[in-house]
Amino acid sequence: MLRLVIGEVIVDSKRASGQVWVQINWQTGAQEQFWYQRRVSSYAVFTGAQTAAATRARAQCRRADGCADCRDVGA
């Protein structure tokens, strides 16, 4: 349904540091622009946080003598 009313969406993460700019071009010719605050500075920071969380989860599973979830964490 949205494809019928949205003509184009443009996303630019390089316009301003720490922010993402989004522009929606509607089929009617109208435009809307938004700025969103980025929660992480780069993808490397995000993946580092995810890796640290997985490491902590594996350590907790090992302390629990191989709980059922430990196999899902990738230990």
C-alpha positions in Angstrom: 0.0 0.0 0.0 2.8 2.4 0.9 4.5 1.8 -2.5 1.5 3.5 -4.1 1.9 6.7 -2.2 5.7 6.9 -1.7 7.8 7.8 -4.7 11.3 7.6 -3.2 13.1 7.5 0.1 16.6 8.9 0.4 18.8 8.2 3.4 22.1 9.9 4.1 24.3 9.1 7.1 27.2 11.3 6.1 25.6 14.8 6.1 26.1 15.4 9.8 28.2 13.5 12.3 26.0 11.3 14.6 22.9 11.9 12.6 21.0 10.3 9.8 19.0 12.4 7.3 15.9 10.9 5.6 13.8 12.4 2.9 10.5 11.0 1.7 9.3 12.0 -1.8 5.6 11.4 -2.1 3.9 10.5 -5.3 2.0 13.8 -5.1 5.2 15.8 -5.3 5.4 16.7 -1.6 8.6 16.1 0.4 9.3 15.4 4.0 12.7 15.6 5.7 13.7 14.1 9.0 16.9 14.0 11.1 17.5 11.0 13.5 20.1 10.7 16.1 22.4 7.7 15.6 22.7 5.4 18.6 26.2 4.2 17.6 29.0 6.1 15.8 29.8 3.3 13.4 28.9 -0.3 12.5 32.2 -1.4 14.1 31.1 0.0 17.4 27.8 -1.8 17.1 29.3 -5.2 16.2 31.8 -4.8 19.1 29.0 -4.3 21.5 27.2 -7.3 20.1 30.3 -9.4 20.4 30.8 -8.4 24.0 27.2 -9.3 24.8 27.6 -12.7 23.3 30.9 -13.3 25.2 29.1 -12.4 28.5 26.2 -14.8 27.6 28.6 -17.6 26.9 30.4 -17.1 30.2 27.2 -17.1 32.1 26.1 -20.4 30.4 29.4 -22.0 31.3 29.0 -21.1 34.9 25.5 -22.6 34.9 27.0 -26.0 33.8 25.8 -25.9 30.2 22.2 -24.6 30.5 19.9 -25.4 27.6 20.3 -21.9 26.1 24.1 -22.2 26.0 23.9 -24.2 22.7 21.9 -21.3 21.1 24.5 -18.7 22.1 27.2 -20.4 20.0 29.5 -21.5 22.7 
